[in-house]
Amino acid sequence: MNLITEGLLKVKGRLDRERVSKYNLTVQARDMGVPQRTASAHLVVMVNDVNDHKPQFEFPGYQAELGEMAPVGSFVASITATDNDTGINAQVTYSIVAGDDQGWFHIEPSTGLVTTRKVCTALKVHCSQ
């Protein structure tokens, strides 16, 4: 960071919140008199997060086994992803976007918990609510 004569603080390069999230600076003002007088102040600069990371799943893939005729609401799997950003940029929500054309499964958007939405037979030939 660079302080120019007007008292404006400018950043010399790119800040990275994941590397340094806070800067504790001491700023000095100096007059041109004789004798020269100075004063100091502290400036805390908090670096805000930008959404520069994507969520990462705990595992590259998941597999589950489900007994035939499992009742509605049966546990299937728990999916976990995290995001290295902070605040709202780190909040992860889950959804099923493909492979469930018959609507057999439900994923809880805030937890990643997958459960059955219908009772399904072993061959998935007949499902009922």
MIPAKOL-914509 format. One record per residue: x, y, z of N, C-alpha, C in turn. Coordinates in Angstrom, 1 decimal, padded with zeros to 4 digits. Example, Ala and Ser with C-alpha at 12.3 -4.5 7.8 and 13.67 -1.06 7.14 Angstrom:
BEGIN
+--------+--------+--------+--------+---------+--------+--------+--------+--------+
|  neast | nnorth |    nup | caeast | canorth |   caup |  ceast | cnorth |    cup |
+--------+--------+--------+--------+---------+--------+--------+--------+--------+
|  013.2 | -005.7 |  007.8 |  012.3 |  -004.5 |  007.8 |  013.2 | -003.3 |  007.8 |
|  012.8 | -002.2 |  007.1 |  013.7 |  -001.1 |  007.1 |  012.9 |  000.0 |  007.9 |
+--------+--------+--------+--------+---------+--------+--------+--------+--------+
END
This chain:
BEGIN
+--------+--------+--------+--------+---------+--------+--------+--------+--------+
|  neast | nnorth |    nup | caeast | canorth |   caup |  ceast | cnorth |    cup |
+--------+--------+--------+--------+---------+--------+--------+--------+--------+
|  000.8 | -001.2 |  000.0 |  000.0 |   000.0 |  000.0 |  000.9 |  001.2 |  000.0 |
|  000.4 |  002.3 | -000.6 |  001.2 |   003.5 | -000.7 |  000.4 |  004.7 | -000.3 |
|  000.9 |  005.5 |  000.6 |  000.2 |   006.7 |  001.0 |  000.8 |  007.9 |  000.2 |
|  000.0 |  008.6 | -000.5 |  000.5 |   009.7 | -001.3 |  000.2 |  011.0 | -000.4 |
|  000.7 |  012.1 | -000.9 |  000.8 |   013.4 | -000.1 | -000.6 |  013.9 |  000.3 |
| -001.7 |  013.6 | -000.4 | -003.0 |   014.1 | -000.1 | -003.6 |  013.3 |  001.0 |
| -003.0 |  012.2 |  001.5 | -003.5 |   011.4 |  002.6 | -004.4 |  010.3 |  002.0 |
| -004.3 |  010.0 |  000.8 | -005.1 |   009.0 |  000.1 | -004.3 |  007.7 |  000.1 |
| -004.8 |  006.6 |  000.6 | -004.1 |   005.3 |  000.6 | -004.5 |  004.6 | -000.6 |
| -003.5 |  004.2 | -001.4 | -003.7 |   003.4 | -002.6 | -003.0 |  002.0 | -002.5 |
| -003.6 |  001.0 | -003.1 | -003.1 |  -000.3 | -003.1 | -002.1 | -000.4 | -004.3 |
| -000.9 | -001.0 | -004.0 |  000.1 |  -001.1 | -005.1 | -000.2 | -002.3 | -006.0 |
| -000.8 | -003.3 | -005.4 | -001.1 |  -004.6 | -006.2 | -002.4 | -005.1 | -005.9 |
| -002.6 | -006.4 | -006.1 | -003.9 |  -007.1 | -005.8 | -003.9 | -007.7 | -004.4 |
| -005.0 | -007.4 | -003.7 | -005.1 |  -008.0 | -002.4 | -005.8 | -009.4 | -002.5 |
| -005.4 | -010.3 | -001.6 | -005.9 |  -011.6 | -001.6 | -006.4 | -011.9 | -000.2 |
| -007.7 | -011.9 |  000.1 | -008.2 |  -012.1 |  001.4 | -007.8 | -013.4 |  002.0 |
| -007.7 | -014.5 |  001.2 | -007.3 |  -015.8 |  001.7 | -005.9 | -015.8 |  002.2 |
| -005.1 | -014.9 |  001.7 | -003.7 |  -014.8 |  002.2 | -003.5 | -013.9 |  003.4 |
| -004.1 | -012.7 |  003.2 | -004.0 |  -011.7 |  004.3 | -005.4 | -011.0 |  004.4 |
| -006.1 | -011.2 |  005.5 | -007.5 |  -010.7 |  005.6 | -007.6 | -009.3 |  006.3 |
| -006.5 | -009.0 |  007.0 | -006.5 |  -007.7 |  007.7 | -005.1 | -007.1 |  007.7 |
| -005.0 | -005.8 |  007.5 | -003.8 |  -005.1 |  007.6 | -003.9 | -004.1 |  008.8 |
| -002.9 | -004.1 |  009.7 | -002.8 |  -003.1 |  010.8 | -001.7 | -002.1 |  010.4 |
| -002.1 | -000.9 |  010.1 | -001.2 |   000.1 |  009.6 | -001.0 |  001.2 |  010.6 |
|  000.2 |  001.8 |  010.7 |  000.4 |   003.0 |  011.5 |  000.7 |  004.1 |  010.4 |
| -000.1 |  005.2 |  010.5 |  000.1 |   006.3 |  009.5 |  000.6 |  007.5 |  010.3 |
|  001.6 |  008.2 |  009.7 |  002.2 |   009.3 |  010.3 |  001.9 |  010.6 |  009.5 |
|  001.6 |  011.7 |  010.2 |  001.4 |   013.0 |  009.5 |  002.6 |  013.8 |  010.1 |
|  003.2 |  014.6 |  009.2 |  004.4 |   015.4 |  009.5 |  004.2 |  016.8 |  009.0 |
|  004.4 |  017.8 |  009.8 |  004.3 |   019.2 |  009.2 |  005.7 |  019.6 |  008.7 |
|  005.7 |  020.8 |  008.1 |  007.0 |   021.2 |  007.5 |  007.6 |  022.3 |  008.4 |
|  007.1 |  022.5 |  009.6 |  007.7 |   023.5 |  010.5 |  009.0 |  023.2 |  011.0 |
|  009.6 |  024.1 |  011.8 |  010.9 |   023.9 |  012.5 |  010.6 |  024.2 |  013.9 |
|  010.7 |  023.3 |  014.9 |  011.0 |   021.9 |  014.6 |  009.8 |  021.2 |  014.0 |
|  010.2 |  020.2 |  013.3 |  009.1 |   019.4 |  012.6 |  008.3 |  018.6 |  013.6 |
|  007.0 |  018.6 |  013.5 |  006.1 |   017.9 |  014.4 |  005.4 |  016.7 |  013.7 |
|  005.2 |  015.7 |  014.4 |  004.5 |   014.5 |  013.8 |  003.4 |  014.0 |  014.7 |
|  002.5 |  013.3 |  014.1 |  001.4 |   012.6 |  014.9 |  001.2 |  011.3 |  014.2 |
|  000.7 |  010.3 |  014.9 |  000.5 |   009.0 |  014.4 | -001.0 |  008.5 |  014.6 |
| -001.5 |  007.7 |  013.7 | -002.8 |   007.1 |  013.9 | -002.7 |  005.7 |  013.4 |
| -003.6 |  004.9 |  013.9 | -003.7 |   003.5 |  013.5 | -004.8 |  003.3 |  012.5 |
| -004.6 |  002.6 |  011.5 | -005.6 |   002.3 |  010.4 | -005.7 |  000.8 |  010.3 |
| -006.9 |  000.2 |  010.5 | -007.1 |  -001.2 |  010.3 | -007.8 | -001.4 |  008.9 |
| -007.3 | -002.1 |  008.0 | -007.9 |  -002.3 |  006.7 | -008.3 | -003.8 |  006.7 |
| -009.6 | -004.0 |  006.6 | -010.2 |  -005.3 |  006.4 | -010.4 | -005.6 |  005.0 |
| -009.9 | -006.7 |  004.5 | -010.1 |  -007.1 |  003.1 | -011.4 | -007.9 |  002.9 |
| -012.3 | -007.4 |  002.1 | -013.6 |  -008.0 |  001.9 | -013.4 | -009.2 |  000.9 |
| -014.2 | -010.2 |  001.1 | -014.2 |  -011.4 |  000.3 | -014.9 | -011.2 | -001.0 |
| -014.3 | -011.7 | -002.1 | -015.0 |  -011.8 | -003.4 | -015.3 | -013.3 | -003.7 |
| -016.2 | -013.6 | -004.5 | -016.6 |  -015.0 | -004.8 | -015.6 | -015.5 | -005.8 |
| -014.4 | -015.9 | -005.3 | -013.4 |  -016.4 | -006.2 | -013.1 | -017.9 | -006.1 |
| -013.9 | -018.6 | -005.3 | -013.8 |  -020.0 | -005.2 | -015.1 | -020.7 | -005.5 |
| -015.0 | -021.9 | -006.1 | -016.3 |  -022.7 | -006.3 | -016.4 | -023.7 | -005.2 |
| -017.6 | -024.2 | -005.0 | -017.7 |  -025.3 | -004.0 | -016.9 | -026.5 | -004.4 |
| -016.4 | -027.2 | -003.4 | -015.7 |  -028.5 | -003.6 | -016.4 | -029.6 | -002.8 |
| -016.7 | -030.7 | -003.5 | -017.3 |  -031.8 | -002.8 | -016.3 | -032.5 | -002.0 |
| -016.7 | -033.1 | -000.9 | -015.9 |  -033.9 |  000.0 | -015.2 | -035.1 | -000.8 |
| -016.0 | -035.7 | -001.7 | -015.6 |  -036.8 | -002.5 | -015.9 | -036.5 | -003.9 |
| -015.2 | -037.1 | -004.9 | -015.5 |  -036.8 | -006.3 | -016.8 | -037.5 | -006.8 |
| -017.2 | -038.5 | -006.1 | -018.4 |  -039.2 | -006.4 | -019.0 | -039.9 | -005.1 |
| -020.3 | -040.2 | -005.2 | -020.9 |  -040.8 | -004.0 | -021.7 | -042.1 | -004.5 |
| -021.8 | -043.1 | -003.7 | -022.6 |  -044.3 | -004.0 | -023.4 | -044.7 | -002.8 |
| -024.6 | -045.1 | -003.0 | -025.5 |  -045.5 | -001.9 | -026.3 | -046.7 | -002.3 |
| -026.6 | -047.5 | -001.3 | -027.5 |  -048.7 | -001.5 | -028.8 | -048.5 | -000.7 |
| -029.9 | -048.9 | -001.4 | -031.2 |  -048.6 | -000.8 | -032.0 | -049.9 | -000.8 |
| -032.5 | -050.3 |  000.3 | -033.3 |  -051.6 |  000.3 | -034.6 | -051.4 | -000.5 |
| -035.1 | -052.5 | -001.1 | -036.3 |  -052.3 | -001.9 | -037.5 | -052.1 | -000.9 |
| -038.4 | -051.3 | -001.4 | -039.6 |  -050.9 | -000.6 | -039.3 | -050.0 |  000.6 |
| -038.2 | -049.3 |  000.4 | -037.8 |  -048.3 |  001.5 | -038.9 | -047.3 |  001.6 |
| -039.3 | -047.0 |  002.8 | -040.4 |  -046.0 |  003.0 | -040.0 | -044.6 |  002.5 |
| -041.0 | -043.8 |  002.2 | -040.8 |  -042.4 |  001.9 | -040.0 | -041.7 |  003.0 |
| -039.0 | -040.9 |  002.7 | -038.2 |  -040.2 |  003.7 | -037.0 | -041.0 |  004.2 |
| -036.7 | -042.2 |  003.5 | -035.6 |  -043.0 |  004.0 | -034.3 | -042.4 |  003.6 |
| -033.3 | -042.5 |  004.5 | -032.0 |  -041.9 |  004.2 | -031.3 | -042.6 |  003.0 |
| -030.7 | -041.8 |  002.1 | -030.0 |  -042.4 |  001.0 | -028.5 | -042.1 |  001.1 |
| -028.2 | -040.8 |  001.3 | -026.8 |  -040.4 |  001.4 | -026.7 | -039.0 |  002.0 |
| -025.6 | -038.6 |  002.4 | -025.3 |  -037.3 |  002.9 | -024.2 | -036.7 |  002.0 |
| -024.5 | -035.7 |  001.3 | -023.5 |  -035.0 |  000.4 | -023.0 | -033.8 |  001.0 |
| -021.7 | -033.6 |  001.0 | -021.0 |  -032.5 |  001.6 | -020.1 | -031.7 |  000.6 |
| -020.3 | -030.4 |  000.6 | -019.4 |  -029.6 | -000.2 | -019.1 | -028.3 |  000.7 |
| -017.9 | -027.8 |  000.5 | -017.5 |  -026.6 |  001.2 | -016.9 | -025.6 |  000.2 |
| -016.9 | -024.3 |  000.6 | -016.4 |  -023.2 | -000.3 | -015.4 | -022.4 |  000.5 |
| -014.3 | -022.1 |  000.0 | -013.2 |  -021.4 |  000.7 | -013.4 | -019.9 |  000.8 |
| -014.5 | -019.4 |  000.3 | -014.8 |  -018.0 |  000.5 | -015.4 | -017.8 |  001.9 |
| -015.8 | -016.6 |  002.2 | -016.4 |  -016.3 |  003.5 | -017.8 | -015.7 |  003.3 |
| -018.5 | -015.6 |  004.4 | -019.8 |  -015.0 |  004.4 | -020.8 | -015.7 |  003.5 |
| -021.6 | -014.9 |  002.8 | -022.6 |  -015.4 |  001.9 | -021.9 | -016.1 |  000.7 |
| -020.7 | -015.7 |  000.3 | -020.0 |  -016.4 | -000.8 | -019.6 | -017.8 | -000.4 |
| -019.6 | -018.2 |  000.8 | -019.2 |  -019.5 |  001.2 | -020.4 | -020.4 |  001.5 |
| -021.6 | -019.8 |  001.4 | -022.8 |  -020.6 |  001.7 | -023.1 | -021.5 |  000.5 |
| -023.3 | -022.8 |  000.8 | -023.5 |  -023.8 | -000.3 | -024.9 | -024.3 | -000.2 |
| -025.6 | -024.4 | -001.3 | -026.9 |  -025.0 | -001.4 | -026.9 | -026.2 | -002.4 |
| -027.7 | -027.2 | -002.1 | -027.7 |  -028.4 | -002.9 | -029.0 | -028.6 | -003.7 |
| -028.9 | -029.2 | -004.9 | -030.0 |  -029.5 | -005.7 | -029.7 | -030.7 | -006.6 |
| -030.7 | -031.5 | -006.9 | -030.5 |  -032.6 | -007.9 | -030.8 | -032.0 | -009.3 |
| -029.8 | -032.0 | -010.2 | -030.1 |  -031.3 | -011.5 | -030.2 | -032.3 | -012.6 |
| -029.9 | -033.6 | -012.4 | -030.0 |  -034.6 | -013.5 | -030.1 | -036.0 | -012.9 |
| -030.7 | -036.9 | -013.6 | -030.7 |  -038.3 | -013.3 | -031.9 | -038.7 | -012.4 |
| -032.8 | -037.8 | -012.1 | -033.9 |  -038.2 | -011.3 | -035.2 | -037.8 | -011.9 |
| -035.4 | -038.2 | -013.2 | -036.5 |  -037.8 | -014.0 | -037.9 | -038.2 | -013.4 |
| -037.8 | -039.3 | -012.6 | -039.1 |  -039.9 | -012.0 | -039.3 | -039.2 | -010.6 |
| -038.4 | -038.4 | -010.1 | -038.7 |  -037.7 | -008.9 | -038.6 | -038.6 | -007.7 |
| -037.7 | -039.6 | -007.7 | -037.6 |  -040.6 | -006.6 | -036.9 | -040.0 | -005.4 |
| -036.1 | -039.0 | -005.6 | -035.2 |  -038.5 | -004.5 | -035.4 | -037.1 | -004.2 |
| -035.1 | -036.7 | -003.0 | -035.1 |  -035.3 | -002.5 | -033.8 | -035.0 | -001.8 |
| -033.2 | -033.9 | -002.1 | -032.0 |  -033.4 | -001.4 | -032.4 | -032.2 | -000.7 |
| -032.1 | -032.1 |  000.6 | -032.3 |  -031.0 |  001.4 | -031.3 | -029.9 |  001.0 |
| -031.8 | -028.7 |  000.5 | -031.0 |  -027.7 | -000.1 | -029.9 | -027.2 |  000.9 |
| -030.1 | -027.1 |  002.2 | -029.2 |  -026.5 |  003.1 | -028.2 | -027.5 |  003.7 |
| -028.6 | -028.8 |  003.7 | -027.7 |  -029.8 |  004.4 | -027.1 | -030.9 |  003.4 |
| -027.6 | -031.1 |  002.2 | -027.1 |  -032.1 |  001.4 | -027.6 | -033.5 |  001.7 |
| -028.6 | -033.6 |  002.6 | -029.2 |  -034.9 |  003.0 | -030.1 | -035.4 |  001.9 |
| -029.8 | -036.6 |  001.3 | -030.7 |  -037.2 |  000.3 | -031.6 | -038.2 |  000.9 |
| -032.9 | -038.1 |  000.6 | -033.8 |  -039.1 |  001.1 | -034.8 | -039.5 | -000.1 |
| -035.5 | -040.5 |  000.2 | -036.5 |  -041.0 | -000.8 | -037.7 | -040.1 | -000.8 |
| -038.3 | -039.9 | -002.0 | -039.5 |  -039.1 | -002.1 | -040.7 | -040.0 | -002.3 |
| -040.4 | -041.2 | -002.8 | -041.4 |  -042.2 | -003.2 | -041.0 | -043.6 | -002.7 |
| -041.9 | -044.5 | -002.6 | -041.6 |  -045.9 | -002.3 | -041.3 | -046.6 | -003.6 |
| -040.1 | -047.2 | -003.8 | -039.7 |  -047.7 | -005.0 | -039.4 | -049.2 | -004.9 |
| -039.8 | -050.0 | -005.9 | -039.5 |  -051.4 | -005.9 | -038.0 | -051.6 | -006.3 |
| -037.5 | -052.8 | -006.1 | -036.1 |  -053.1 | -006.4 | -035.6 | -052.7 | -007.8 |
| -036.5 | -052.9 | -008.8 | -036.1 |  -052.6 | -010.1 | -036.5 | -051.2 | -010.6 |
| -037.1 | -050.5 | -009.6 | -037.5 |  -049.1 | -009.9 | -038.6 | -049.1 | -011.0 |
| -039.4 | -050.3 | -011.1 | -040.4 |  -050.4 | -012.2 | -041.6 | -049.6 | -011.7 |
| -041.9 | -049.7 | -010.4 | -043.1 |  -049.1 | -009.9 | -042.8 | -048.2 | -008.7 |
| -043.1 | -047.0 | -008.7 | -042.9 |  -046.1 | -007.6 | -044.2 | -045.4 | -007.2 |
| -044.5 | -045.4 | -006.0 | -045.7 |  -044.7 | -005.6 | -045.5 | -043.8 | -004.4 |
| -046.3 | -042.7 | -004.3 | -046.1 |  -041.8 | -003.2 | -046.8 | -042.2 | -001.9 |
+--------+--------+--------+--------+---------+--------+--------+--------+--------+
END
